[in-house]
Amino acid sequence: MLERIKAALPALPPAEQRVAHLLLSDPRAFANLPVSELAERSTVSKPTVVRFCRSVGYDGLADFKLKLAGSVNEGVPFVHRAVEEDDKPADLIVKVVDNAIAALLHYRNDASGPAFDRAIAALAQAGRDGRRIDFFGVGNSGIVAQDAHHKFFRLGVHSSWCSDGHVLMMSATMLNPGDCAVFLSNSGRSRDLLDAAEIARKKGATGIFLTASGSPLAQMGQAPGQILLAIDHPEDFERYSPMVSRLLQLTAVDVLTTGVALRLGERLRPMLQEIKKTLRSKRYAAG
C-alpha cells in the first residue's frame, strides 16, 4: 500500500502531496490521528485529507485508515511481519505472496544498474581468466551462497561456496588479485563474514557485497575496488525469520548469473545444452 502511494505521489496535487508526505513519514501515527490533526500537520484543509484518500483509490478516510492499519501492522514476531495470529490459510496466501511481490518490486526500482554492471563485468572476467569465484554466507545466507555456487559452476567457472567460519577464513586467505569473493548477508553484521571480507580485501580480491545498505559489511563494499549491491527490505532481521530477504538475495544472484552467462557468450551454450541432455538420464520416462 505504501509503495503504491509513493509511486503515485508525483501525480497528486501539491496539497495532497503534503498529506502523502505526512503519511509516509509515520504511517502508524497517520492511522491513529483524527482528521483535524492530520490536516493541521499537513497544512491543508480537512476535505483535502479526504480527497487524498480518494485520489489513491479508497472510499474515504475511514476506509483508508482501516487498510493502512492492516498494511503497517507488526505481524507475528519471529514468524512473519505481514500476518496475524488468527489468519486463515487463504489469508496467509494473500499476505505472504503480496508481501514478497511488494519487496521484489521495491528492489527492482531501487537496485543499482551501474553496480550490477561492475559486478557482472568482474565475475565474467574472473570466469574468462580461470580465476576463483567464491560465495560466502552464514546461516540462511549460507544456503543462498550454496545456491549461487550451484548456478555459477554450470557456467564452467571455478566456483565454490562455504558457510563454516573456519573455512571462510582459510578460503579468503587463499584468494588472489583477479579472484572474486561474493559476500551474502541479511544483517551485514556477521562477524565471520566481516573478518573474511577484510582478509579478501588485503589479498587483492574483488569483493562483491549483497547486504543491507548502511551495515558494516556494506561499508566495506563501498571501499575502492569493492562492489556493493545493496539489498534493503522492511523485514527486521532481529524480529522475523528471513523470508523476503532470502528471495531478494536469490533474485540478485539470478541477475548476476544471467549477466555473466551473456558476457561469456555463445561458447557457453553448447555446454549448458549438454548438461541438460545429461540430466535427462536421471529422470523417469513419462508414463
N, C-alpha and C positions, 0 to 999 in steps of 0.2 A: 504493500500500500504506500509506504513512504517513498519507495523508489519510483513508483508511478507518479506520485505528486512532484517529486524532484524533477522528473523528466518533463512534466507539463508546466513547470514554473515559468519558463521564458514566454509562454503563450498567454499568461494571465495578465490582466490589467495591473498597473502599478500598485493600487491599493490592495488588491487581492494577493499580490506578491508579498506584501508586508505580512499578511496573515500567514502565508505559506512559510516564510522565514521564521516566524514565531513558532509555528508547528514543528518545523524541522530542528529548531534549536533545542526543544524539550518536549517531545511527543507525549510523555506521560503527564506532564503538567497541563498541557493543552487539553487532554482528555478529561481533566478534573475541574478546570476553571469555568466559571459562569461566563455567559456571552458578554456581559458588561466588562468584565476584566480582560477578556480576550480582545475586545475592541479597544480598550484603553491601552493595553500593552502594544497593540499593532498600530495605534494612532489612526484608527478607522472607525466608521460607524458600526453599530450592531448589525444592520441589514447587510453590510459588506461582508461580515464574517459568515452570514448565512449564504450569501451569493457565492462566496469562495467554496463552501461545501458543495453547492450545486454545480459549480463550474468543474469540479474534479470528479463529478459523477455520482453524488449522493443526494438523497431526498431532502436533506436539511441538516441542521447542526446535531440534532438528536441521533439521526441515523449515522452521521459521520463519526460522532463520538463513540457510538456502540461498536462500529467496525474498527475504529482506531484502538480502542481498549483491547480488542482481540488481537490486533496486529503487534502491539508493543508489550504484551504480557511477558511475565518472567519465565513461563513454561514450567517444566518439572526439573528442578536442579539435578545435575549429574545424569540426566536422561536425554532431554531434548528441549530446546528453547521455545519451540512453536506449539507444544501440545499441553493439554491439561490432564489431570489425574483421571477424570471421568470420560475422556474421549472414547468414542466407539471406533472400531476398525475403519469404518468408512471415513470418519473424521481424520484419523491418523493418515490415511492415504492422501487426502487432500492437503493436510497441513505439512506433512513431511515432504511431499513432492513439490508443493508450491514454495516451501522454504528453500529447497535445493535449486529450483528454477530461478528464483529471485537472486540467490547468491551467484549463480552462474552468469546471469545477465549483467549483474553489477560488475563481476570480474571481467566479462567481455568488454565492457565500456571503459574500465579503468586500467586494464593491462597495458603495459608499455611496449608498443611495437618496436621502437629502437632497441630496447633492452633485449627483447626476444631475438632481434636480428643479430645482435652481437653474440648472444649465447649460441644460436644456431650456427653462426659462422665459426665460432671457436670449437664447437663439438664436431662439425663437419671436417674442419682442418685436422683435428686430432684423429678422426677416423681415417682420413686420407693418408696421414703420415704414420699410421700404425701406432699412435700414442695411446696411453691409457685413458679410459673414461670411467671414473669410479663414482658410484652413487652411495651417499652416506645418509643414514637416518636412524633414529632410535624409536622404540615403541611403535605407535601407529604409523608414524612417518617411515619407520624401517620397512614396513610392509609395502608402502608406496615405492621406496627405494628398490625393493626387490622387483616390483612390477616394472619399474623403469629399466632395470637391467634386462629383464625378460624381453622388453621391446627393443632395446638397443643391440643386444648381442645378435639378433636376427639380421641386423644391418651389416654384419660382417666386421664389426669393430671390436677392439679389445675392451670389453665392458666387464665390470664386476660390481658387487654391492656388499655392504656389511652393516651390521647394526650393533655388534658387540663392542663395548667400549675399548677393550684392549686391542681388538683387531682394527678398529678405527685408527688408533694411534699408529700402529705398525704400518697400515696401508698408506696413511698420509705421509709417513716418513719415507716411503719408497717412491713418492711422486717426483717428477722432474719437470723442468720447463717444457711446455708443449702439451703436457697432460692436462686433463680437465677433472676437477673434483666438484661434484654436484651435491649440495647440502640441502636436505629437506627437513623442515621443522615447523610445526604449527606455532609454537610459542616463540621460537627464536632464542630460547634461553637454556637449552640443554647443554650442560657442562661438557659432555663428551664431544659434542659437535663443535662447540666453540674452541676447545683445545685442538681438535683435529684440523679445523679450519686455519688456525694460526700456524700450525706445522706446515700445512699445504701451501700457505702463502709464502712462508720462508723458503720452501723448496722450489718456488717459482712456478707452481701450477696455477692455472686459471680457475678460480673459484666461481661457481655459479650457485646463487643462493635463492631457494624457493622458500620464503618465510614471510612473517608479518613485518611490515614496514615499521621502523622505529625501534625494533628489537635489537639486542646486542649483535645477533647474527646478521641482521640487515645492515647494521653499521659497518660490519666487516665487508659486506658485499658492495659498499659504496667506496671502498678504497681503490686506488689506481690499479688497473689490471684485473679487477674483480667485477662481477656482474650480479646485480640484484634484480630478481624477478619477484617483486612484492606480491604477496597473496594475502589480502585483507578480507575479513568477513565479520559478521556480527556475533559469531559464536565465541563465548567466553571460555577459554581453554581451562580456566580454573573451576568452572561450574557445570560444564556439559561434556558428554563424551564426544569425541571428534567425529562428526559426520560430514557437515558441509566442507570443513577444511580438507578432509580427505578427498572429496570429489573435486575440489579446486586444484589440489596438487596433482591428481590423476589427469585432469584436463590440461594443466600446464605441461605435464610430461608428454601427453599426446601431441600437443602443438610442437614441442621440441623434436619428438620422434619424426613427425611428418615433415617438418622443415629440414631436418638432417637427411632424411631419405630423398627428398627432392634435390638437395645440394649434391648428394653423392651420384645422382644421375642415372642414366639408362643402364649402366653396368650392374646396378644393384637388382634390377627387376627379374632377370633370369634366375638369380639365386633365390629370391623370395618365391618365385613360381615353383622352383624345385622343392623348397621347404614345404609348400602347400601340398605338392604331389606326394612327398614322402609321408606326410601326416595322414593322408587318406588311408594308408595301410593299417593305421591304428584304430580305424572306425569299423563298426559292424556294418555289413551291407544293408541297404534299406530293404525292409520286409514288404 
